[in-house]
Structures are given as C-alpha cells and as structure tokens.
Amino acid sequence: MNSSRPEGTRWWGTLGGVVAILLILPLALSAQQPRSVSGRVTAATGKPLAGAQVSVKGTSVGTLTDANGRFTVQVPAGSDTLEVTFIGYRTQDVAITGPVVSVVMPVEAISLQGVVVTALGVTRQQRTLGYSVQQVQGDQLANMPQPNLVNSLQGRVAGVDITNDGPPGGSSRIVIRGANSLTGNNQPLFIVDGIPIDNSAPSNSGYGGIDYGNAAMDIDPSEIASISVLKGPNAAALYGSRAANGAVIITTKSGQNATGGQMTASTSVTYQTPLRLPTYQNRYGEGSTLYQAGCDSGCFSYVDGWGGGTFDYFDESWGPQMSGQLIDQWFGKQQPWTPHPNNVRNFFNTGRTWNTDVAFATSTEASHVRIAVGDQDISGMYPGNLLRRINAAVNGGIDITPRLSASGAINYINRKGVDRPGTGYDAGNVMEDFVWFGRQLDMNRLKNEYMCTTPAQVQQIDCTLGGQATWNNLYHNNPYFTALVDGNHDTRNRVIGHAQIHYKFTSWLTGLVRTGTDYYTDNRERDFAVTDNNYRQGAFFQDVITRQETNTDFLLTAAGDVAPSLHLTANVGGNTRLSDHNVDNVNVNQLAVPGIYSLQNAGVTPVVANHLYREKVNSLYGTAELTYNDYLTLDVTGRNDWSSTLPGQNNSYFYPSVSASFVFTDALGIASNTLPFGKLRASWARVGEDASPYQLVNTYAKTDPWSGLATFSVPNQLANANLKPEQTEAMEVGTDLKFFNSRAGLVATVYRKTTRNQILPAQVSTTSGYGSRVVNAGEIRNQGVELQLNGTPIVTKSGFRWDLNLNFGKNNNEVVSLAPGLDALVLGTYWYMNVEARPGQPYGQLIGYKWQRVPAGDPLAGDLILNSEGLPQRDPTKHVLGNYNPAWTAGLRTTFTYKGLSLSLLFDHKQGGQLFSATNWFGDYAGVLNETLKGRSISESQPGIVVNGAVPVTDSNGHVTGYNAVTDTVVSQAWFENYFYAHEWSVFDATFTKLREVTLTWAVPKKFVPLNFSSMTVSLIGHNLYLWTKVPHIDPETAFDNSNVQGLEFGQFPTARSIGFRIQIRP
Amino acid sequence: MTIKRASSGFRGLVAVSILALLMGACDKGLTSLNKNPNDPENVPVANILPNAIRSGVNQLMGVGWQLRLTGLWPQLYAEIQYPDEDRYIVRPSAIQAYWDGLYVNSLEDFQRIITKSGAAGGNPNYAAIATIMKSWEFASASDVWGDMPYTDALEGDSTGNFKPAYTPQQDIFNDILTKLAGVSSMMSSDPLDAVDASSDLIYGGDLSKWVKFANSLRLRYAMQIVNADPTKAEQEFTAAWSDPGGVIMSNDDNAEFRYLPSYPNDNPWHEDWRSRDDYAMSATLIDTLKSLNDPRLTYYAEPTDSGPTYQGMPNGIPNDAPKLKAVSRIGNYWRANPNGTFVIMGASEVMFLAAEAAERGWIAGNPATYYQDAIRLDMTKYKATAGSYTPYASDADIATYLAQPRIQYAGGQAGLDQIHLQMWISFFGNANEAYATWRRSGIPQLAIAANNKQDAIPVRLPYADLEQSLNHDNWQAAVTAQGLTDGFSTPVWWDKPPTP
C-alpha cells in the first residue's frame, strides 16, 4: 500500500511534443507551377451531372460542375488525383493523366450507409437487414475528443438516452429503448472487435463516494473505425443474454489498405469551464435571524466554528447584510463583512484536456499491421485533479496460405486518476459546501489559509496536529483541504486482446476460431487527512478490483446460391465465456500518525473483505440468411445458452429470432429519382437472461469480527433455488426510404418489447426476518418509435453544401406487474424521495411529499393549508411527483461545407421527465440561492414573506368542517427552511436543449501540408456550449450514479463547457 | 463445388460440432462453479450469537434509538442541531431503519440460533440465551410500537410467511413472561453444552447469571403492565422474585455490554462523538440533578465552556435558548470513552422494582430499604466495570445524598413518585426504560418541548412506512385494533392511567 502520488508519468508527455515538432517542421514549398485541368462528369447512362463536387485530392481546391457537367480546376503542383462526389453516386478518385479528364459516376449500389457491422462481427449490407442498426463513423467521434466514449453518442443515435455524472472522468449511463429490467443492469453490452468488454461503473450512493467512471471509457475514440448500435434484442439475439438491452459494437481501425506505409496523427487541446453554476444571492452572509432573540437583522460572530460564537456553526446564509461592517470571522477578528459574488466560480480552475494520437499502418497483399498510441491528459477544473489515459494498440493479420489466415489485436490501457472530486451529500464533496455556505466567504482566503498555521486565525484548532483551517468546523472541510490535502488516486491497467484463425475449407465454407480476453486491475485509494470532517483521526480506504472475461468461440459460415436468384448464408457457432470479478477492500478508519496512509500506520484494526464472483456461460447458435433476388431477405437465428448461475434444471435456455427485409423499390421496379430506394422490414426476437452469481443458496453474511472472533449473520435476502431465466421478447417493424436522388433519407422504426420473469429481489416485510427474497416476477413493457432523417437541402455550384441529420426517439414504458402482492419496488430513496417501480406506471416514478392543500369541493380548494406559524405543512401521504424518463429525445446535426471549410453543429434535446434537485431544495433552505432574497426585508423593522392560504375550521369534536382564508407574514428564513418538509417545489421539468458540439474545420491547402502527408485539417471545436432549460441553477443532465436510481440530483459537479482546437494529419 | 471439397468442409463441420457439444451441453462443472466462494452456507451458533447481541444492543442503546428518540421525549438528552425529533418530527426513514434493524439484523439471528440449537444435536443453552435476548428486544420494541408481528414473525425462511399478522401487545408481554420463566428449564448442565465464553458478549458463558437476568426482566415486564393487568403483574412479579434462580442483586451480575477500545467495536455514542456534535444534556435532567445535589451530575454531563458550569438545553430549542457554548454536552464517560458500557439491566433497577413491589404490598421487606439500596447500587454501578473510572460517589457522599429531606423515602404515592424519579435518573444510558417508566408513572412531570409539532409529548412511534405496502392488511388491522390516528398520541396497551 503505497500512498505516494503518481508524479513520474510525464515521460508520456514527450509523445505530444514529438507530434508538435512534426507539425511545425518547415513547410516544403514547391517551386513548380499549378496547371489547369478541365473535364466532364456524367452518369453511366451518359447523362451529365450538374453540381457534382470536383476537388483535388488532399487539398482544399475544388469546384462544382456546371449544368452540362463541365468543370475546370487549378491543380496545385504535386497533386495527381481528382476526387468527384455526387449524392447517390459512388465517389470516384480519378488520376490526372492530362489536361482533360472525363469522369463516369457509377450509381451507389448500396443505399443508406452501405455495410454495417452486426452481431458476431458479421459485416452485412444494411439493405438486407430486417432490424434497425445505427452506425456512427469513427471520424465523427475523433473530431470531438471526449473523455468518455459514451458521451460521444449523445444526439447521434435515435432512441438512446444518455446521462452523465458531471466531473470529467466520471461515468455516463446509456439506455437504449428504455429500461427492461426492474433491478438489474439496463445498459447495453459493449463489444470491441468481437470481444465483449466490461462497462461496469462504481455504484455510488447519493451520500458520498468517488465516481471512477464507466469502464468502456477506456476505449480511445480516435482508434474507432465505427460504432454500430444494435438497438434491441432483435439485433442482439446472437450475443446472448447480456445483449437484451442492446449492444454497442465497436470496430477499431486496422492496417488494411495501407499500402506502402502510412502515418496518421492528431492532437487537440481543449479548455473547460463550468457550463452552469447556481445563481447565488450576494446580499446576506452567514448566520441566522431565527433561534435567538434580537437577531431580526441577522446574527453572526465567529469564535471557533463549533458553536462557540454566534451561529458560527450555522452553515446557512440568513445572517447580517453584507455592507462592509466589521465582524469576527474565521480568519480573524473584526473583518469587513463583504460579498464575494464569484466565490464559488473562483474555486474552479480552467480545465485542460490534451489528446494526442499517432498511428502507423502498412499492408501488403498478404499482411497488414497497425500500431497506434494515444494519450489523453486532463487537468480538471477541480483543483489538483489530474486524469491520464494511455492507449497502445497493435493489430495485424497475415495470410499464411491461400486458405489459412490469422489475425489478432492487443490493446493496452493505462489510466490514472488523481484527486477526483467527491460526489453526493458528503463532506468530501465540495459542492455540498457551496450549498450549505456562507455567502460572505472569500475563496482566496480559503485557498491561501487552508492549513492551520496562520497566527491571525482565531479558531481553536490544535495546529500541532497539522489540521485544517476552515470556516465551519462542525460540518465542513475547507474545500481546498478536501481537494488538496485529502486525496484519492486510482490506477487501472487493462489489456483487451484477441487472436483468431480463419480457414477457407471450400469456396462456400469458411471457419473461424477466436479467443479474446478483457483483463484489468483497478487500484483505488482514498485518503482522509487528520481533522477531516468525516474522519477526524484520518483514514484511508483501498479497493483493488480485478476483472477478467474470456470468450472463446468458433463460427462456421456456408454461403452460396442454392437456386437461381436464391442466396443462402448459414452460420453455426459456439461460445464459452468465463467471467471473474474479484474485489479486495481495506478500510482503515483511524491513523496512528498523521499523513501516512499505510496498513502499518493503522490506528485501529483495519476492516478487510474480499469477494470473488465467477460465472460461466456456454452457448451454441446458428443463423440462416436467405436472400431472393437481392431484394427479399429472410433471417432466422437460434441460440441456446447454458449458464452457471441458474439451477441445473433451469440452466439451459433457447431463444430464437426471425426477421425479414424487403426492398420494394427493386422488387416492384418502382425506383425513381423521387424514390430511388425503399425498404420494409420486420423482426421478432426472444432473449433469455441469466441471474447474477450465487443467488440460489442461502449463505451467512460476514459481520465485523469481535476481538478476533469471526462473526456471521443471517443474510437479509432469501435465495431461491428454483430460479428461471428472464425473458425479453421484442418485435419491430420499420422502413428505410431514400428520396430525391438520395438527397434525403428516412429511417423509421416502431418497436415493442416485454421483459418477463424478471429475476429480482422482491422486497418483503422485514418482520419475516428478511428484507427481500429473490423471485422470478415482474413484467416491463417498452414501446416506441425512432426516426432518423437526413438530407442535403442545399448544394450550390459555388461549392456550398448544407447537410442535416435528425434523430428522434420516443419510448413509453410501463411496469406491467411486480411480484405478487408487491405494490411498489423501491429502487432507491434519498431524503424521503423514493424512486420506484409501480404496477401500471412507468418505471422510475419519483415518489415524495407534497404540501397539504384544501381538498376539492371547498371554495378554497387547492390553497395551501397553513399552520399557526403561517407555514405550509407536509401532506403525510407520499405522492407521485414525476418520472425520470424523458418523454422523447432528439438530436439535430447540421453541417455547412464550403470548399475547404466545414461547420458542424450538434443540438441535443430531451423533452420532459422530472428531476428532484436537492441543490435547489437545500440551497433554498440554506439561503444561498438568489430567490431566497425574497422577503428578507419588507421594511427595516418587519421582514417577511406574505403567504396566502387557508386554515381548517373544526367543530367541537375536532372534525374539520371547512376552511377560512388567511394571510400570514412569515420570516423569510422560516419560510425557506420549511421547504425541507416537502419535495414538491424542488421537482422540476427536466426538459433541456444543449448545443452539444460545434466544429469548424479547415482543410489546409496542400502546399502548406508538411512532409508527404496528403491532408491536414485544423479544427476549432466546442462541446457543451450552451444550455437551454427551465430547471433553475443546475444542469438537468445529471445523475447521482450509474444505477437505475436516476432523476435525483444533489451537489453535482458542474458539467464543463469545453472549447479548443484540433490538428490532424493523414496520409 | 466438387465432392472432395465438400467432404473436407463436412469433416470440419463435424469436428467443430463435436467440440461444441463438449464445451456446451456437457459441461458438468457449471453448477459447481456457482457455489459461493465468499460466504459459508453453515456456521456454528457460537459465531452467530456475538453479532446478534452486538447488533441488538447497538440498535436499542445506540445513537438513533436513545439519543435521537427515546431519550429526548423523557428529556434526558436534548438535540442542539436540527431538533426535529425533539420537536416530535421523526424521519420516516429513521423509523424504517429501527424497525428493519431489529427484525432483520438481530431478531432473525436469535431466531436462527433458537432453531439450530433446538434441533437434534443442538446446544440448548444457546437457545436459552437467544430466547432471553429476543424477549428483551421484542419487549423494548413493543414498548414504543404496541402491537407488532411477533407470533408469526421471523418465519420467511421456514413457513414462507412474508406477511405475518400483528400480535396484540398484551399477548406479546404474556408470552415473553412465559418464555422468560421457562429458560432455566431449557438449559443443560452437560459440560459438552458449555457456552463458548468468547461468544457470550454479556456474561462470558455464565448461565446462572443469564437466569438471574431472565428473572429480572420478568420483574421489569411484570411491573410494566401493572396498570393494564394488575393481577397478572403481581402474579408474575412474585413468581420471578421467588424463583430459585434468583435475580440480579449485585452490580457484578448486571447484564451489561462493554465495548472494545476501537472501531468497529467501539461504543456507538463514542463513534458518533468523533464526528458529530448534535446532542447535549436536557435542561430538565440537569436542573433536577442540580436541585438534588446529585453526584451523578458530573458523570452524566460535561461542564460548559462558558456560562453556568452545568446547564442543559431546553428540549426543542426555544427561541431564547442558551448559546451552544453554554450548554453541557453528555459526559465524557459516555461520549469520549470508546469502550463505554451500556447496562441493559442492573441491580439498581431490580431494587427500585422491589421497592415499588414492597410499597404495593406484593413482596415482603421495607420499601425504603430497597429504595436506598437501589440508589446506592446505581451510584456504584460503574465501580466494577469502568476501568479507570471511579464510582459516581463514595459511601460518605451517598449517605449525605440519602439524608436529604427530598430524598428520604416518604412512602405511599409520594414514595412511588420518588422511586420513579430515581429510576428516571438512573436510566441515563438506557433511555428506553426511562421513556417506559415515565409513561406508566407520569414521573417526572414534563413540559412539552418548545416549538413542538405535536399537541403532546409522543407516547408511541408510528409503524414503519413500508409496512403499509408490504404487509398492508395486517398493518391496517393493527392500526384499526389500536385506534391509531397519527402514530404518536395513542398510548400502547400497558400505558394506562395508574390504578388507584
């Protein structure tokens, strides 16, 4: 257990330097003259194509053809290829053999995006697919380097809901087509080059912790060739149980077609600032007007921050008005009481993210290899926060004989995090400090005097212990003590690799054997220095997590024409998967000597635990794909799994799928310029899902040992020896259409999926001796619609082009049933606010308290019922206050291209869904938010908020017979502190629109491109640039953690607005 | 395609299919792979008992139950931050946690010990200990909740009853009295059945002391029901008093739980004190101790940092409350001491109960003598166990104290009031009993807390929220049967006005 901070990793930084030197090498200017080349562009039919784009490859030089398809272009010296593009036709590269060049454009045979990667890594023409797959090209992701790959999908894929936890390096949650599972994982399976990878995330409670991020964020976006999102069980039926929530299939770049050797490099630097911070009031400082006589205009006086002074323990801002008067404060007696409007903003540094990638590739006819290194170096907005990710990848392939070929890849990832911000309602989260805060506090003071050394300090801390100096000793660390003295550091070393052999038995039969693994160890340590508010004698916690999943599979593929016009592709395959997940924890709750975070220095007996989870699944599967005349395709799949986590009698389960695709424009011969392509598709699938390990047999739970004696307790959950697999059934129908010479396209899908027999811990009355029991029960239904629209509204001869892409998804979710006798399943609860699943209602209901109001029928119906103090009172029954799922989501991408310039904007919208913001709730209670200025002083002598409401009228028996209207005046502090009793006013419509991305890319003219690189682009990039929302004070795109408990917010780390630039060179 | 090529493809197909069958359907290791490598399927009762005891004591003597609830309403302690409970607002999540914590973390474990020990080859002495602890916990819980799932409870794993009916409090107390009377006959003196001393965190395996504890609990619960069922109360009390197993007469026999010096087995009050400063002395208790010149004051309370040497916080924090610096916190003996001791039941309580029983004419002896012995035992109860701590008072100090006119036993109703006031004082650190004694005796007379949100000091706790949905019909029946309106104001069954 070494507590030293990782500081010696800077050698990787030289990588960035090398690239920078490459980029600033003296530019080789050519002495040769440009030449003029002209020509004509026609379709294969001989029809001239007007408005086709003709550019000199690798330069920004280009033009458009005229009405007769003719063009003239000035070709810079050293260039010898023209690139001609026209929508609906395949892009042509034409060698410049002389001053006149004729170009014939073949029709784009494959409509839509052509080929996509589907289950088992099988590449297929999209036109033959009977289900929806949406593919995102890697260059789109690389243009906007994101710390988290999952965030790159925001706004780009229809029907996908993504939330993130705030701090860079934190986790993001992705759910496709709504939640399927009541209590299990609802996120899709991630697959890299055919190998499933881990995407687990630490499950943080809302009461503190560190968000170490979801594991898929280890993948470097610039290494991605494409991402296919398989949206439902239909698409993923062949990946087995875990893909019931869909699959995200990542294909990395390879060295194929890199004849003669190529180098690609890019570097980007972006800067982060908080996108949104709460609007604070800046007129009243810390203290109180209540609880002590004579404090009508606010009392505060600091002695020790423990209650020794007047309200000096009180972390609310109901104190004296800040007008420069002298008041005893934490850093000295009789100091001016003045506002510091930017105190919270000043806490944050400007973050810096530096991404550098270099890749080398080469290929011959019989082999190819690619080596890539990526470096992501982040210094966060949070003081002291550093994040580093190094990716090194090698992949290659070789044809050994004409029949036998082999390929493989290995990807090493080293990730380090230092001083990540804490989360949740915890003294380790600085954002909690800023909700419970004295608005007079000067952040520079807190920064300069966070250790207890300054003689001017009046507080009574024993400085010999090296403790902190803070404004409130009862509840709060100095935020700089939290950030810079308390610490956390984590390191993950990960290898993802595979090897495969491919053998061609005959012209129609091929075989594949593949094995791959994803292995990592993650070492996480959290240190609490002496005098930390949670651990006054210091503490440290260490978790070592090891995960490995190994998959070995084979696949036999037979393909051939079984009759004229009838093509069959059949696959038979099998897979065995072994997962190991090991967690070792050490908790030391007190240090012997300050500052040393090692087991030897434990001041108390360390609490240790280790857990191993192991699971194995064997599978056999087969598929058949029958295509008639290239326009009608029928797919059938079947898979049987044997899982170790289910009882022997139930551990084998089979699931089938069937789908069909019909290109009616070809079949009926109705293809035209208006409708060149049209396809209908339909599919049905069923997927089984197993349990997590060890749910069949009751075991005893280990409890804290007593003086060396091991002790155990009956567990709180009752196991079930008769579990059956869960079952998800899904169907979808859709259409893919192209219009107007393929200048516009529409993909539309409607779907419905139902998950039954869910394996869930059903809550039971604890009077049974158990809190829950594992059962097969419950049913969730999701149905919805997805639309993808794309089009090119404008193409002009001058070279201007405008493209639009719209993604839309609407999902309706219903919890059809829970376990028998169970009226509600509480997914999580914070501050009495429950997130629940209730039969007949959508998953993720927010259940909390409202105010008592006059019931219907009374003339005053709906008015607040006030108590004798004029304050509203909690209605003792909990009510549904909202639901966290958005009504619909949409992303709009618009791109403007003019010659070598391209401007792209991505907007992302979530409509509806509700959010309980405890930042608003407690921020109002604590008097720090702007709206709490209300009623602070009506006049100097009589502050107050005028409240209109009703009071009950009772008869002699105490029965309420009616209501009288009343008007009360309530002290502002009493009014806002009363918020605590009900959630109603802190639940908001979570609708928002974000300007998610802006990129402005300039293709550098060839003559300025150094060395032999044919292309170089410079981009200005911005991410999360603007937010439109009605939710006050916070960014509604937020969550506590990665679990199913969503729709709650407290003390979120501010999301970042990121602006910077990127330079890329390509062969 | 040629025949030859087709056959080579066919051979490959067959080979791989065989491989597939080997790794797929025929994997016999699958089931054994799911055997939990982390946690045992069976453990000896000696390894279950310690945690069950610790968990139950932590629950019923710890911070939430005592400092945040049952010690606030009889005004032993006071909240100085966020005084919700002191103003009679109880967080529903806290009630849920108390309810769940008792049933799941402790009672179910005692139930398991009873089941395992009662089976063939089991050790009945563990069953006897578990029965005593279970009785104490159920009685303490029923003191605040009245009717509770009892008879049918804790059977989720045996009968599959996940919705147990609520047992009326009268039946709960009657059954507890019966069970406690029967423990000595459960016990085995076979040396092979000796209780592992290290697993018995209360008496170190001394069964004779467990019998005394059981008989003493019978005295407590017999007296508890005196106003509701006087005949039964007297019967049960006299039977227990004369039981050959005896009752706790000496502090050496006290049923007490002594914590270890360090986390996670340190005293929960101490653990809380390390990071929080939410609780202090109630003004009601401090003022009483001061007016009686009570030597326990300096042990119960810390001197203030400013203002009067000892000053309590009036419950509910009135608007003219003293500053926090001028309020006495709970004594360092209780808060700063990691291995502080909680007395579940001690000799002083037995003597107070004897004094009351003698005053009522149930047992022989002079009530004044029992009363003075009780005070003496209480003031010396930490002598044996508190390590470096001296007893509250020397013999001379005790004599001076007893000689005060207000302390001298008056007899009659005045005598009973004196006994009950002294019990209230002595239950510092065992607030559940202070709360119960105050409810059945009305002593001391308490003023309602400042800024209160109820019309009177609560006399019970609402049921846990989740019972409404998870055990609805039985919960509804219990609410109806007891006539509950708000969960705070309806007395439990034994809480009746004193019989004349």
Interface residues (C-beta under 8 A of the other chain):
Chain A: L290 Y291 Q292 A293 V303 W306 G307 G308 G309 T310 Y313 L474 Y503 F505 T506 S507 W508 L509 G511 N533 N534 Y535 R536 Q537 T552 F554 L556 A558 G560 V572 G574 T576 N589 Q590 G603 V604 T605 V607 N610 H611 L612 R614 E615 K616 N618 S619 L620 N640 W642 S643 S644 T645 P647 G648 N651 S652 P693 Y694 L696 V697 N698 T699 Y700 A701 K702 T703 D704 W706 S707 L709 A710 T711 F712 S713 V714 P715 N716 L718 Q763 V764 S765 T766 T767 S768 G769 Y770 G771 R773 G821 L822 D823 A824 V826 T829 Y832
Chain B: M1 R5 A6 S8 G9 G12 L13 V16 S17 L19 A20 L21 M23 G24 A25 D27 G29 L30 T31 L33 N34 K35 N36 P37 N38 D39 P40 E41 N42 V43 N47 I48 P50 N51 A52 R54 S55 I80 Q81 R91 P92 S93 W99 D100 Y103 V104 N105 L107 E108 D109 Q111 R112 M148 P149 A153 L154 E155 G156 D157 N161 F162 K163 P164 S198 S199 L201 L260 S262 Y263 P264 N265 R274 S275 D277 D305 I317 N319 D320 A321 K323 L324 K325 A464 L466 E467 S469 L470 N471 H472
